[in-house]
Amino acid sequence: MNSLYARIGRNYILRGWTDCPFALIERWYGQEFFPCEEYAYVLRSCDGRCDFSSPAFTPAHRRQLDFLVGKGYAEICEYGDGPDPVQNYRYTPCPRLYSLSWAITDACNLHCVHCFMESPGKTAPDDAKRTDRLLKEILRANVPFVSLTGGEPLLSPHFPKIVRELSKAGVRITEISTNATLLNDRVLDLFLQYGQHPDLLISYDGCGVHDTIRGARGLEEKVLRAAELALSRGFAAVMVTTLMAQNIGSLPATYERLKALKPSGWFVNRAQSTGLYKNEHRLTTAEAAEACAEVHEMWLRDGRPFPVMFEQFRPAERKTAFTADSPECSGTTCGAFLLPDGTLMPCPGFVTTPIQNEMPNALELGLPEAWSSDSIVRFRNVRKSVRLEKNPQCAACPNFEECGMGCRAYALTETGSIDSRDPDLCDIFTNNRRNAFHE
């Protein structure tokens, strides 16, 4: 039998954690596969040097290789033409941390009235040593997907280095949350130089009111031009509108402006009562639903020119059937939010709340250790049943299967108790706010 060599498919990496010893991860779309032990043996042997015609591999192993090649998980190759080193199997002794949102700076060049990070005025230069240490911790934790935010991430002097080092380690940068004032060809060239194609989440708070909300003149057109540039160069540009009293009346005009732009998507969500917005008058669910329903009708009449998400008013295409045994939040089971000072949070929604003071620090403990700490594990492992015990009315509610009591962060910031129902989602379901959004 002629020699037979194979390599891992070019879009895949092999990773392992204590609770998931072996995973095959598709780098660009984030799909995961958890092969059995025999398939793991074959995949780890796809290094361009192991000869599958040798006695070390049985006919069953070769059939498994055929299956992997047929799926694109592996490729037949010449001897020595192995995978890129970043594709090789890496194991880290901590639970699986699949994705991380990293606020690389808390500095910002704007003064937004609703900033949950309380960034305005924080202009101290970022510490290079701190950034380097956090980078090393992210790589040590085997995180395959990272999104970058701030503050304004493009303001960080270490942004190019962060992109470079994450890319060299095989980490995909999934998203960049930005106010787009610094987004230009040079930034886009940097992404392409390192084979990154992140979605750009661009803050745009409304036609005619964006500058007032963001605290500077001349921003609106600059932001729209930056979004147009990103789209013209093949990047996804998703416009994010934070809904509040100052811009609720501008939604129709904002929609018309975006219809001309044709962004990759438009997210409309009410400001959360946290950070700089914690003492502000927040729109009621009824007010937000009425304004969004009007624009939803316009969007339908126009043939859905681009994807939209109006808070949680539009019914989900794929409904989640929650039970008492469901994880409290699927996002925190294998994902987290990292602050510039190294504090590891379950998600951004808890920033500037009392929960932040209870959280571990990745600079003090190490990221794998912080991710394994009791305070984080509590969020990762808790089930819906914990809150149902304190809210028996939810257990009897016919909407529980779909709403699951909502978001814990919003429950905390909008009611003062993390054990409470999410009042926004409860209002949406109990008062049938979604009726106007059915197509």
Contacts in CASP RR format, 6 or more apart in sequence:
PFRMAT RR
TARGET T0000
AUTHOR 0000-0000-0000
METHOD contacts of the structure
MODEL  1
MNSLYARIGRNYILRGWTDCPFALIERWYGQEFFPCEEYAYVLRSCDGRC
DFSSPAFTPAHRRQLDFLVGKGYAEICEYGDGPDPVQNYRYTPCPRLYSL
SWAITDACNLHCVHCFMESPGKTAPDDAKRTDRLLKEILRANVPFVSLTG
GEPLLSPHFPKIVRELSKAGVRITEISTNATLLNDRVLDLFLQYGQHPDL
LISYDGCGVHDTIRGARGLEEKVLRAAELALSRGFAAVMVTTLMAQNIGS
LPATYERLKALKPSGWFVNRAQSTGLYKNEHRLTTAEAAEACAEVHEMWL
RDGRPFPVMFEQFRPAERKTAFTADSPECSGTTCGAFLLPDGTLMPCPGF
VTTPIQNEMPNALELGLPEAWSSDSIVRFRNVRKSVRLEKNPQCAACPNF
EECGMGCRAYALTETGSIDSRDPDLCDIFTNNRRNAFHE
1 53 0 8 1.000
2 53 0 8 1.000
3 51 0 8 1.000
3 53 0 8 1.000
3 79 0 8 1.000
4 51 0 8 1.000
4 52 0 8 1.000
4 53 0 8 1.000
4 62 0 8 1.000
4 65 0 8 1.000
4 76 0 8 1.000
5 48 0 8 1.000
5 49 0 8 1.000
5 50 0 8 1.000
5 51 0 8 1.000
5 52 0 8 1.000
5 76 0 8 1.000
5 77 0 8 1.000
5 78 0 8 1.000
5 79 0 8 1.000
5 80 0 8 1.000
5 81 0 8 1.000
6 45 0 8 1.000
6 46 0 8 1.000
6 48 0 8 1.000
6 50 0 8 1.000
6 52 0 8 1.000
6 65 0 8 1.000
6 68 0 8 1.000
6 69 0 8 1.000
6 74 0 8 1.000
6 75 0 8 1.000
6 76 0 8 1.000
6 77 0 8 1.000
7 46 0 8 1.000
7 47 0 8 1.000
7 48 0 8 1.000
7 74 0 8 1.000
7 75 0 8 1.000
7 77 0 8 1.000
7 81 0 8 1.000
7 82 0 8 1.000
7 83 0 8 1.000
8 14 0 8 1.000
8 43 0 8 1.000
8 46 0 8 1.000
8 47 0 8 1.000
8 73 0 8 1.000
8 74 0 8 1.000
8 75 0 8 1.000
8 82 0 8 1.000
8 83 0 8 1.000
8 87 0 8 1.000
8 88 0 8 1.000
9 46 0 8 1.000
9 72 0 8 1.000
9 73 0 8 1.000
9 74 0 8 1.000
9 75 0 8 1.000
9 83 0 8 1.000
9 87 0 8 1.000
10 75 0 8 1.000
10 83 0 8 1.000
10 84 0 8 1.000
10 87 0 8 1.000
11 26 0 8 1.000
11 27 0 8 1.000
11 28 0 8 1.000
12 24 0 8 1.000
12 25 0 8 1.000
12 26 0 8 1.000
12 27 0 8 1.000
12 73 0 8 1.000
12 87 0 8 1.000
13 24 0 8 1.000
13 25 0 8 1.000
13 27 0 8 1.000
13 86 0 8 1.000
13 87 0 8 1.000
13 144 0 8 1.000
13 170 0 8 1.000
14 22 0 8 1.000
14 23 0 8 1.000
14 24 0 8 1.000
14 25 0 8 1.000
14 43 0 8 1.000
14 44 0 8 1.000
14 87 0 8 1.000
14 88 0 8 1.000
14 89 0 8 1.000
14 90 0 8 1.000
15 23 0 8 1.000
15 25 0 8 1.000
15 89 0 8 1.000
15 90 0 8 1.000
15 91 0 8 1.000
15 142 0 8 1.000
15 144 0 8 1.000
16 22 0 8 1.000
16 23 0 8 1.000
16 89 0 8 1.000
16 90 0 8 1.000
16 91 0 8 1.000
16 92 0 8 1.000
16 96 0 8 1.000
16 142 0 8 1.000
17 23 0 8 1.000
17 91 0 8 1.000
17 92 0 8 1.000
17 93 0 8 1.000
17 94 0 8 1.000
17 95 0 8 1.000
17 96 0 8 1.000
17 97 0 8 1.000
17 142 0 8 1.000
18 93 0 8 1.000
18 94 0 8 1.000
18 95 0 8 1.000
19 95 0 8 1.000
19 96 0 8 1.000
20 34 0 8 1.000
20 96 0 8 1.000
21 40 0 8 1.000
21 91 0 8 1.000
22 34 0 8 1.000
22 35 0 8 1.000
22 37 0 8 1.000
22 40 0 8 1.000
22 43 0 8 1.000
22 89 0 8 1.000
23 32 0 8 1.000
23 33 0 8 1.000
23 34 0 8 1.000
23 96 0 8 1.000
24 32 0 8 1.000
24 33 0 8 1.000
24 34 0 8 1.000
24 35 0 8 1.000
24 43 0 8 1.000
24 73 0 8 1.000
25 31 0 8 1.000
25 32 0 8 1.000
25 33 0 8 1.000
25 144 0 8 1.000
26 32 0 8 1.000
26 33 0 8 1.000
27 144 0 8 1.000
27 170 0 8 1.000
27 172 0 8 1.000
28 172 0 8 1.000
28 197 0 8 1.000
30 144 0 8 1.000
30 145 0 8 1.000
30 172 0 8 1.000
32 98 0 8 1.000
33 73 0 8 1.000
35 43 0 8 1.000
38 60 0 8 1.000
38 61 0 8 1.000
38 64 0 8 1.000
39 64 0 8 1.000
39 68 0 8 1.000
41 61 0 8 1.000
42 57 0 8 1.000
42 61 0 8 1.000
42 64 0 8 1.000
42 65 0 8 1.000
42 68 0 8 1.000
42 74 0 8 1.000
43 68 0 8 1.000
43 73 0 8 1.000
43 74 0 8 1.000
44 89 0 8 1.000
45 52 0 8 1.000
45 57 0 8 1.000
46 65 0 8 1.000
46 68 0 8 1.000
46 74 0 8 1.000
46 75 0 8 1.000
46 83 0 8 1.000
47 82 0 8 1.000
47 83 0 8 1.000
47 88 0 8 1.000
48 77 0 8 1.000
48 78 0 8 1.000
48 79 0 8 1.000
48 80 0 8 1.000
48 81 0 8 1.000
48 82 0 8 1.000
48 83 0 8 1.000
49 79 0 8 1.000
49 80 0 8 1.000
49 82 0 8 1.000
50 56 0 8 1.000
50 57 0 8 1.000
51 57 0 8 1.000
52 61 0 8 1.000
52 62 0 8 1.000
52 65 0 8 1.000
57 65 0 8 1.000
65 74 0 8 1.000
68 74 0 8 1.000
69 75 0 8 1.000
69 76 0 8 1.000
86 168 0 8 1.000
86 169 0 8 1.000
86 170 0 8 1.000
90 142 0 8 1.000
91 142 0 8 1.000
92 140 0 8 1.000
92 141 0 8 1.000
92 142 0 8 1.000
92 368 0 8 1.000
93 368 0 8 1.000
94 141 0 8 1.000
94 142 0 8 1.000
94 368 0 8 1.000
94 369 0 8 1.000
94 371 0 8 1.000
94 372 0 8 1.000
95 334 0 8 1.000
95 371 0 8 1.000
95 372 0 8 1.000
95 377 0 8 1.000
95 380 0 8 1.000
96 334 0 8 1.000
97 141 0 8 1.000
97 142 0 8 1.000
97 143 0 8 1.000
97 334 0 8 1.000
97 335 0 8 1.000
97 336 0 8 1.000
97 367 0 8 1.000
97 368 0 8 1.000
97 371 0 8 1.000
98 143 0 8 1.000
98 144 0 8 1.000
98 145 0 8 1.000
98 334 0 8 1.000
98 335 0 8 1.000
99 143 0 8 1.000
99 144 0 8 1.000
99 145 0 8 1.000
99 146 0 8 1.000
99 147 0 8 1.000
99 174 0 8 1.000
99 334 0 8 1.000
99 335 0 8 1.000
100 138 0 8 1.000
100 141 0 8 1.000
100 143 0 8 1.000
100 145 0 8 1.000
100 146 0 8 1.000
100 147 0 8 1.000
100 335 0 8 1.000
100 336 0 8 1.000
100 337 0 8 1.000
100 338 0 8 1.000
101 146 0 8 1.000
101 147 0 8 1.000
101 148 0 8 1.000
101 149 0 8 1.000
101 175 0 8 1.000
101 335 0 8 1.000
101 336 0 8 1.000
101 337 0 8 1.000
101 338 0 8 1.000
101 347 0 8 1.000
101 348 0 8 1.000
102 134 0 8 1.000
102 138 0 8 1.000
102 146 0 8 1.000
102 147 0 8 1.000
102 148 0 8 1.000
102 149 0 8 1.000
102 337 0 8 1.000
102 338 0 8 1.000
103 117 0 8 1.000
103 149 0 8 1.000
103 150 0 8 1.000
103 151 0 8 1.000
103 153 0 8 1.000
103 337 0 8 1.000
103 338 0 8 1.000
103 339 0 8 1.000
103 340 0 8 1.000
103 348 0 8 1.000
104 126 0 8 1.000
104 131 0 8 1.000
104 148 0 8 1.000
104 149 0 8 1.000
104 150 0 8 1.000
104 153 0 8 1.000
104 156 0 8 1.000
104 158 0 8 1.000
104 159 0 8 1.000
104 162 0 8 1.000
104 340 0 8 1.000
105 126 0 8 1.000
105 150 0 8 1.000
105 151 0 8 1.000
105 152 0 8 1.000
105 153 0 8 1.000
105 155 0 8 1.000
105 156 0 8 1.000
105 340 0 8 1.000
106 117 0 8 1.000
106 118 0 8 1.000
106 119 0 8 1.000
106 122 0 8 1.000
106 150 0 8 1.000
106 151 0 8 1.000
106 339 0 8 1.000
106 340 0 8 1.000
107 119 0 8 1.000
107 121 0 8 1.000
107 122 0 8 1.000
107 123 0 8 1.000
107 124 0 8 1.000
107 126 0 8 1.000
107 151 0 8 1.000
107 152 0 8 1.000
107 155 0 8 1.000
107 156 0 8 1.000
108 115 0 8 1.000
108 117 0 8 1.000
108 119 0 8 1.000
108 120 0 8 1.000
108 121 0 8 1.000
108 122 0 8 1.000
108 150 0 8 1.000
108 151 0 8 1.000
108 152 0 8 1.000
108 155 0 8 1.000
108 179 0 8 1.000
109 152 0 8 1.000
109 155 0 8 1.000
109 179 0 8 1.000
109 181 0 8 1.000
109 182 0 8 1.000
109 216 0 8 1.000
110 120 0 8 1.000
110 152 0 8 1.000
110 179 0 8 1.000
110 181 0 8 1.000
110 214 0 8 1.000
110 215 0 8 1.000
110 216 0 8 1.000
110 219 0 8 1.000
111 120 0 8 1.000
111 121 0 8 1.000
111 214 0 8 1.000
111 215 0 8 1.000
111 216 0 8 1.000
112 119 0 8 1.000
112 120 0 8 1.000
112 179 0 8 1.000
112 203 0 8 1.000
112 213 0 8 1.000
112 214 0 8 1.000
112 215 0 8 1.000
112 276 0 8 1.000
113 213 0 8 1.000
113 215 0 8 1.000
113 244 0 8 1.000
113 246 0 8 1.000
113 276 0 8 1.000
113 277 0 8 1.000
113 280 0 8 1.000
114 213 0 8 1.000
114 242 0 8 1.000
114 244 0 8 1.000
114 271 0 8 1.000
114 276 0 8 1.000
114 277 0 8 1.000
114 280 0 8 1.000
115 151 0 8 1.000
115 275 0 8 1.000
115 276 0 8 1.000
115 277 0 8 1.000
116 272 0 8 1.000
116 274 0 8 1.000
116 275 0 8 1.000
116 276 0 8 1.000
116 277 0 8 1.000
116 348 0 8 1.000
116 349 0 8 1.000
116 351 0 8 1.000
116 352 0 8 1.000
117 150 0 8 1.000
117 151 0 8 1.000
117 275 0 8 1.000
117 351 0 8 1.000
117 352 0 8 1.000
118 275 0 8 1.000
118 276 0 8 1.000
118 352 0 8 1.000
119 150 0 8 1.000
119 151 0 8 1.000
119 152 0 8 1.000
120 276 0 8 1.000
122 151 0 8 1.000
125 157 0 8 1.000
126 156 0 8 1.000
126 157 0 8 1.000
126 158 0 8 1.000
126 340 0 8 1.000
128 157 0 8 1.000
128 158 0 8 1.000
130 340 0 8 1.000
130 341 0 8 1.000
130 342 0 8 1.000
130 363 0 8 1.000
131 156 0 8 1.000
131 158 0 8 1.000
131 161 0 8 1.000
131 162 0 8 1.000
133 363 0 8 1.000
134 338 0 8 1.000
134 342 0 8 1.000
134 362 0 8 1.000
134 363 0 8 1.000
134 367 0 8 1.000
135 162 0 8 1.000
135 165 0 8 1.000
135 166 0 8 1.000
137 362 0 8 1.000
137 363 0 8 1.000
137 366 0 8 1.000
137 367 0 8 1.000
137 368 0 8 1.000
138 146 0 8 1.000
138 166 0 8 1.000
138 171 0 8 1.000
138 338 0 8 1.000
138 367 0 8 1.000
139 165 0 8 1.000
139 169 0 8 1.000
139 171 0 8 1.000
140 366 0 8 1.000
140 367 0 8 1.000
140 368 0 8 1.000
141 367 0 8 1.000
141 368 0 8 1.000
141 371 0 8 1.000
143 171 0 8 1.000
143 367 0 8 1.000
144 170 0 8 1.000
144 171 0 8 1.000
144 172 0 8 1.000
145 171 0 8 1.000
145 172 0 8 1.000
145 174 0 8 1.000
146 166 0 8 1.000
146 171 0 8 1.000
146 172 0 8 1.000
146 173 0 8 1.000
146 174 0 8 1.000
147 173 0 8 1.000
147 174 0 8 1.000
147 175 0 8 1.000
147 176 0 8 1.000
147 177 0 8 1.000
147 198 0 8 1.000
148 159 0 8 1.000
148 162 0 8 1.000
148 173 0 8 1.000
148 175 0 8 1.000
148 176 0 8 1.000
148 177 0 8 1.000
148 198 0 8 1.000
149 175 0 8 1.000
149 176 0 8 1.000
149 177 0 8 1.000
149 348 0 8 1.000
150 177 0 8 1.000
150 340 0 8 1.000
152 178 0 8 1.000
152 179 0 8 1.000
152 181 0 8 1.000
152 182 0 8 1.000
153 159 0 8 1.000
153 176 0 8 1.000
153 177 0 8 1.000
153 178 0 8 1.000
154 176 0 8 1.000
154 178 0 8 1.000
154 181 0 8 1.000
154 182 0 8 1.000
154 183 0 8 1.000
154 187 0 8 1.000
155 182 0 8 1.000
156 162 0 8 1.000
160 190 0 8 1.000
163 173 0 8 1.000
163 190 0 8 1.000
163 191 0 8 1.000
163 194 0 8 1.000
163 196 0 8 1.000
164 194 0 8 1.000
166 173 0 8 1.000
167 173 0 8 1.000
167 194 0 8 1.000
167 195 0 8 1.000
167 196 0 8 1.000
168 194 0 8 1.000
172 196 0 8 1.000
173 191 0 8 1.000
173 196 0 8 1.000
173 198 0 8 1.000
174 198 0 8 1.000
174 199 0 8 1.000
175 198 0 8 1.000
175 199 0 8 1.000
175 200 0 8 1.000
175 201 0 8 1.000
176 198 0 8 1.000
176 199 0 8 1.000
176 200 0 8 1.000
176 201 0 8 1.000
177 201 0 8 1.000
177 203 0 8 1.000
177 240 0 8 1.000
178 200 0 8 1.000
178 201 0 8 1.000
178 202 0 8 1.000
178 203 0 8 1.000
179 202 0 8 1.000
179 203 0 8 1.000
179 214 0 8 1.000
179 219 0 8 1.000
179 223 0 8 1.000
180 200 0 8 1.000
180 202 0 8 1.000
180 203 0 8 1.000
180 222 0 8 1.000
180 223 0 8 1.000
180 226 0 8 1.000
180 227 0 8 1.000
181 219 0 8 1.000
181 222 0 8 1.000
181 223 0 8 1.000
181 226 0 8 1.000
183 200 0 8 1.000
183 202 0 8 1.000
183 226 0 8 1.000
183 229 0 8 1.000
183 230 0 8 1.000
184 226 0 8 1.000
184 229 0 8 1.000
185 229 0 8 1.000
185 233 0 8 1.000
188 229 0 8 1.000
188 230 0 8 1.000
188 233 0 8 1.000
188 235 0 8 1.000
191 197 0 8 1.000
191 198 0 8 1.000
191 235 0 8 1.000
197 235 0 8 1.000
198 235 0 8 1.000
199 235 0 8 1.000
199 236 0 8 1.000
199 237 0 8 1.000
199 238 0 8 1.000
199 264 0 8 1.000
200 227 0 8 1.000
200 230 0 8 1.000
200 235 0 8 1.000
200 236 0 8 1.000
200 237 0 8 1.000
200 238 0 8 1.000
201 238 0 8 1.000
201 240 0 8 1.000
201 267 0 8 1.000
202 223 0 8 1.000
202 226 0 8 1.000
202 227 0 8 1.000
202 230 0 8 1.000
202 237 0 8 1.000
202 238 0 8 1.000
202 239 0 8 1.000
202 240 0 8 1.000
202 263 0 8 1.000
203 214 0 8 1.000
203 223 0 8 1.000
203 240 0 8 1.000
203 242 0 8 1.000
204 210 0 8 1.000
204 220 0 8 1.000
204 223 0 8 1.000
204 224 0 8 1.000
204 227 0 8 1.000
204 239 0 8 1.000
204 240 0 8 1.000
204 241 0 8 1.000
204 254 0 8 1.000
204 258 0 8 1.000
205 213 0 8 1.000
205 214 0 8 1.000
205 241 0 8 1.000
205 242 0 8 1.000
205 246 0 8 1.000
205 247 0 8 1.000
206 213 0 8 1.000
206 220 0 8 1.000
206 241 0 8 1.000
206 247 0 8 1.000
206 250 0 8 1.000
206 251 0 8 1.000
206 253 0 8 1.000
206 254 0 8 1.000
206 257 0 8 1.000
207 220 0 8 1.000
207 250 0 8 1.000
207 253 0 8 1.000
207 254 0 8 1.000
207 256 0 8 1.000
207 257 0 8 1.000
208 220 0 8 1.000
208 250 0 8 1.000
208 253 0 8 1.000
209 246 0 8 1.000
209 247 0 8 1.000
209 250 0 8 1.000
210 219 0 8 1.000
210 220 0 8 1.000
210 223 0 8 1.000
210 247 0 8 1.000
211 217 0 8 1.000
211 218 0 8 1.000
211 219 0 8 1.000
211 220 0 8 1.000
212 246 0 8 1.000
213 242 0 8 1.000
213 244 0 8 1.000
213 246 0 8 1.000
213 247 0 8 1.000
224 257 0 8 1.000
224 261 0 8 1.000
227 237 0 8 1.000
227 239 0 8 1.000
227 261 0 8 1.000
227 263 0 8 1.000
228 261 0 8 1.000
230 236 0 8 1.000
230 237 0 8 1.000
231 237 0 8 1.000
231 261 0 8 1.000
231 262 0 8 1.000
231 263 0 8 1.000
231 264 0 8 1.000
236 264 0 8 1.000
237 263 0 8 1.000
237 264 0 8 1.000
237 265 0 8 1.000
238 263 0 8 1.000
238 264 0 8 1.000
238 265 0 8 1.000
238 266 0 8 1.000
238 267 0 8 1.000
239 258 0 8 1.000
239 261 0 8 1.000
239 263 0 8 1.000
239 265 0 8 1.000
239 266 0 8 1.000
239 267 0 8 1.000
240 266 0 8 1.000
240 267 0 8 1.000
240 269 0 8 1.000
241 247 0 8 1.000
241 251 0 8 1.000
241 254 0 8 1.000
241 266 0 8 1.000
241 267 0 8 1.000
241 268 0 8 1.000
241 269 0 8 1.000
242 269 0 8 1.000
242 270 0 8 1.000
242 271 0 8 1.000
243 251 0 8 1.000
243 268 0 8 1.000
243 269 0 8 1.000
243 270 0 8 1.000
243 271 0 8 1.000
243 283 0 8 1.000
243 288 0 8 1.000
243 291 0 8 1.000
243 292 0 8 1.000
243 311 0 8 1.000
244 270 0 8 1.000
244 271 0 8 1.000
244 277 0 8 1.000
244 280 0 8 1.000
244 282 0 8 1.000
244 283 0 8 1.000
245 281 0 8 1.000
245 283 0 8 1.000
247 254 0 8 1.000
248 283 0 8 1.000
248 287 0 8 1.000
248 288 0 8 1.000
248 291 0 8 1.000
249 291 0 8 1.000
251 268 0 8 1.000
251 291 0 8 1.000
251 292 0 8 1.000
251 294 0 8 1.000
251 295 0 8 1.000
252 294 0 8 1.000
252 295 0 8 1.000
252 298 0 8 1.000
255 266 0 8 1.000
255 295 0 8 1.000
255 298 0 8 1.000
255 299 0 8 1.000
258 266 0 8 1.000
258 306 0 8 1.000
259 302 0 8 1.000
259 305 0 8 1.000
259 306 0 8 1.000
262 305 0 8 1.000
262 306 0 8 1.000
263 306 0 8 1.000
264 306 0 8 1.000
264 307 0 8 1.000
265 306 0 8 1.000
265 307 0 8 1.000
265 308 0 8 1.000
265 309 0 8 1.000
266 306 0 8 1.000
266 307 0 8 1.000
266 308 0 8 1.000
266 309 0 8 1.000
267 308 0 8 1.000
267 309 0 8 1.000
268 292 0 8 1.000
268 295 0 8 1.000
268 308 0 8 1.000
268 309 0 8 1.000
268 310 0 8 1.000
268 311 0 8 1.000
269 311 0 8 1.000
270 282 0 8 1.000
270 283 0 8 1.000
270 288 0 8 1.000
270 311 0 8 1.000
270 424 0 8 1.000
271 277 0 8 1.000
271 280 0 8 1.000
271 282 0 8 1.000
272 349 0 8 1.000
272 409 0 8 1.000
272 410 0 8 1.000
272 413 0 8 1.000
272 414 0 8 1.000
273 280 0 8 1.000
273 282 0 8 1.000
273 413 0 8 1.000
273 414 0 8 1.000
274 349 0 8 1.000
274 351 0 8 1.000
274 352 0 8 1.000
274 353 0 8 1.000
274 413 0 8 1.000
275 351 0 8 1.000
275 352 0 8 1.000
278 352 0 8 1.000
278 413 0 8 1.000
282 414 0 8 1.000
285 423 0 8 1.000
285 424 0 8 1.000
285 427 0 8 1.000
285 428 0 8 1.000
285 431 0 8 1.000
285 433 0 8 1.000
286 427 0 8 1.000
286 431 0 8 1.000
286 433 0 8 1.000
288 311 0 8 1.000
288 313 0 8 1.000
289 313 0 8 1.000
289 428 0 8 1.000
289 433 0 8 1.000
289 436 0 8 1.000
292 310 0 8 1.000
292 311 0 8 1.000
292 313 0 8 1.000
292 437 0 8 1.000
293 313 0 8 1.000
293 436 0 8 1.000
293 437 0 8 1.000
295 310 0 8 1.000
296 308 0 8 1.000
296 310 0 8 1.000
296 313 0 8 1.000
296 314 0 8 1.000
296 436 0 8 1.000
296 437 0 8 1.000
297 436 0 8 1.000
299 305 0 8 1.000
299 308 0 8 1.000
300 439 0 8 1.000
308 314 0 8 1.000
310 437 0 8 1.000
311 424 0 8 1.000
311 428 0 8 1.000
312 424 0 8 1.000
312 425 0 8 1.000
312 428 0 8 1.000
313 428 0 8 1.000
313 433 0 8 1.000
313 434 0 8 1.000
313 436 0 8 1.000
313 437 0 8 1.000
314 434 0 8 1.000
314 437 0 8 1.000
315 434 0 8 1.000
315 437 0 8 1.000
315 438 0 8 1.000
316 402 0 8 1.000
319 402 0 8 1.000
320 326 0 8 1.000
320 402 0 8 1.000
321 401 0 8 1.000
321 402 0 8 1.000
322 384 0 8 1.000
322 400 0 8 1.000
322 401 0 8 1.000
322 402 0 8 1.000
322 403 0 8 1.000
322 404 0 8 1.000
323 384 0 8 1.000
323 401 0 8 1.000
324 383 0 8 1.000
324 384 0 8 1.000
324 385 0 8 1.000
324 388 0 8 1.000
324 395 0 8 1.000
325 383 0 8 1.000
325 384 0 8 1.000
325 385 0 8 1.000
326 383 0 8 1.000
326 384 0 8 1.000
326 404 0 8 1.000
327 333 0 8 1.000
327 380 0 8 1.000
327 381 0 8 1.000
327 382 0 8 1.000
327 383 0 8 1.000
327 384 0 8 1.000
328 379 0 8 1.000
328 382 0 8 1.000
328 383 0 8 1.000
328 384 0 8 1.000
328 386 0 8 1.000
328 387 0 8 1.000
328 408 0 8 1.000
329 346 0 8 1.000
329 347 0 8 1.000
329 379 0 8 1.000
329 407 0 8 1.000
329 408 0 8 1.000
331 347 0 8 1.000
332 346 0 8 1.000
332 347 0 8 1.000
332 379 0 8 1.000
332 380 0 8 1.000
333 380 0 8 1.000
334 380 0 8 1.000
336 344 0 8 1.000
336 345 0 8 1.000
336 346 0 8 1.000
336 347 0 8 1.000
336 371 0 8 1.000
336 376 0 8 1.000
337 344 0 8 1.000
337 345 0 8 1.000
337 346 0 8 1.000
337 347 0 8 1.000
337 348 0 8 1.000
337 349 0 8 1.000
337 351 0 8 1.000
338 344 0 8 1.000
338 345 0 8 1.000
338 362 0 8 1.000
338 367 0 8 1.000
339 345 0 8 1.000
339 351 0 8 1.000
341 361 0 8 1.000
341 363 0 8 1.000
342 361 0 8 1.000
342 362 0 8 1.000
342 363 0 8 1.000
343 356 0 8 1.000
343 359 0 8 1.000
343 360 0 8 1.000
343 361 0 8 1.000
343 362 0 8 1.000
344 359 0 8 1.000
344 360 0 8 1.000
344 361 0 8 1.000
344 362 0 8 1.000
344 367 0 8 1.000
344 370 0 8 1.000
344 371 0 8 1.000
344 376 0 8 1.000
345 351 0 8 1.000
345 355 0 8 1.000
345 356 0 8 1.000
345 359 0 8 1.000
346 355 0 8 1.000
346 359 0 8 1.000
346 376 0 8 1.000
346 379 0 8 1.000
346 380 0 8 1.000
347 409 0 8 1.000
348 409 0 8 1.000
349 409 0 8 1.000
349 410 0 8 1.000
349 413 0 8 1.000
350 356 0 8 1.000
350 359 0 8 1.000
350 409 0 8 1.000
350 412 0 8 1.000
353 409 0 8 1.000
353 412 0 8 1.000
353 413 0 8 1.000
355 412 0 8 1.000
355 418 0 8 1.000
358 375 0 8 1.000
359 375 0 8 1.000
359 376 0 8 1.000
360 369 0 8 1.000
360 370 0 8 1.000
360 373 0 8 1.000
360 375 0 8 1.000
360 376 0 8 1.000
361 370 0 8 1.000
362 370 0 8 1.000
365 373 0 8 1.000
370 376 0 8 1.000
379 408 0 8 1.000
384 404 0 8 1.000
384 405 0 8 1.000
387 394 0 8 1.000
387 405 0 8 1.000
387 408 0 8 1.000
387 419 0 8 1.000
388 394 0 8 1.000
388 395 0 8 1.000
388 400 0 8 1.000
388 405 0 8 1.000
390 419 0 8 1.000
391 405 0 8 1.000
391 419 0 8 1.000
391 420 0 8 1.000
391 421 0 8 1.000
394 400 0 8 1.000
394 404 0 8 1.000
394 405 0 8 1.000
394 421 0 8 1.000
397 403 0 8 1.000
397 429 0 8 1.000
397 430 0 8 1.000
399 429 0 8 1.000
399 430 0 8 1.000
402 429 0 8 1.000
403 422 0 8 1.000
403 425 0 8 1.000
403 426 0 8 1.000
403 428 0 8 1.000
403 429 0 8 1.000
405 411 0 8 1.000
405 421 0 8 1.000
405 422 0 8 1.000
405 425 0 8 1.000
406 421 0 8 1.000
406 422 0 8 1.000
406 425 0 8 1.000
406 426 0 8 1.000
407 422 0 8 1.000
407 425 0 8 1.000
408 418 0 8 1.000
408 422 0 8 1.000
410 422 0 8 1.000
410 423 0 8 1.000
410 424 0 8 1.000
410 425 0 8 1.000
411 417 0 8 1.000
411 418 0 8 1.000
411 419 0 8 1.000
411 420 0 8 1.000
411 421 0 8 1.000
411 422 0 8 1.000
411 423 0 8 1.000
412 418 0 8 1.000
412 420 0 8 1.000
414 422 0 8 1.000
414 423 0 8 1.000
414 424 0 8 1.000
415 421 0 8 1.000
415 423 0 8 1.000
427 433 0 8 1.000
428 434 0 8 1.000
END
